[in-house]
């Protein structure tokens, strides 16, 4: 490969990975063309992409970027799984699903936030982490929890007092017609 072609590929990879904060790395060896196309189609349906890379070129492309340091996962043929909008735990879950359907798929690991989670064990660990949406939902639940308890505590005694007043009012309403009837009756 000529230097010009390498520079063009490096430039393309630099642009592609500029906004990416995390990647999954797999070994594409052993995946035939049909399985490769099916894998890419399923990834694309989930907003993810797979790029088979030359290790030296991708190392140059991510130099000084958010992905710098993930090159420890690059050993032999490598394919990067990434997505701009996808959370890294969604990537890990997708990779584990693919591993279940294709036993020949080798999971090298996940890289995000400056940390490397290597091997299938690392991918499993990342898959248990909440996605951004799940984390926001958990946070909202934690914020609303004390408010619900406070509202219940305030409503409880007030509800009991209202029930007591209603009972007294009903008893007074039943007693009032009997008293009126007694007063109007001839003696």
Secondary structure, DSSP 8 states (H G I E B T S, - for coil): --HHHHHHHHHHHHHHTSS--EEEEEE-TT--HHHHHHHHHHHHHTT-EEEEE-HHHHHHHTTTSTTTTGGGG--SSEEEEE-SSS-HHHHHHHHHHHHHH-TT-EEEEEEETTEEEEHHHHHHHHHTS--HHHHHHHHHHHHHHHHHHHHHHHHHHHHHHHHHHHHHHHHHHHHHHHHHHHHHS--
